[in-house]
């Protein structure tokens, strides 16, 4: 199982949970399972072309990843970060 840290702007999908646990062999698989458990969350992270949205950063084991085919190991921590903007 991997711990997934959810940014505040996506916690409405997880019922307010700041972290959840999922399993999977790749980041894509974990995000698909996350969406099965919390419908609609994946679309806020991944666009129609299966790319990580420009305003989202994903870290696996504290390393920035840019693709969904990243292999995962049991115990990896996935952190999803949404960009903040102001005016």
Residue, then its C-alpha position, 0 to 999 in steps of 0.5 A: x500500500x502507498x500513502x497518497x497525500x491529497x492537496x486541500x483543493x481536492x479533499x472534497x473528493x475524499x470526504x475531507x481526508x488529507x491522505x488515503x492509501x492505495x496499491x498499484x504497480x504504477x502511478x497510473x494504476x494507483x490514480x485509476x484506483x483512487x478515482x474508482x474510490x473517489x470518482x472525479x478526482x483523477x480528472x482534476x489531476x490528469x487531462x484528456x491526453x493522459x498527461x499530468x495537468x500543468x498546475x499539478x505536481x506529483x512526487x513519488x518518494x519525494x521525487x518529482x515525476x512527469x509521467x504516469x508510467x512511473x513504477x511504484x514500490x510498496x511503501x512509496x509515498x505519493x504527494x499530489x501538489x496543486x499550484x497556488x495562485x493569487x492576485 
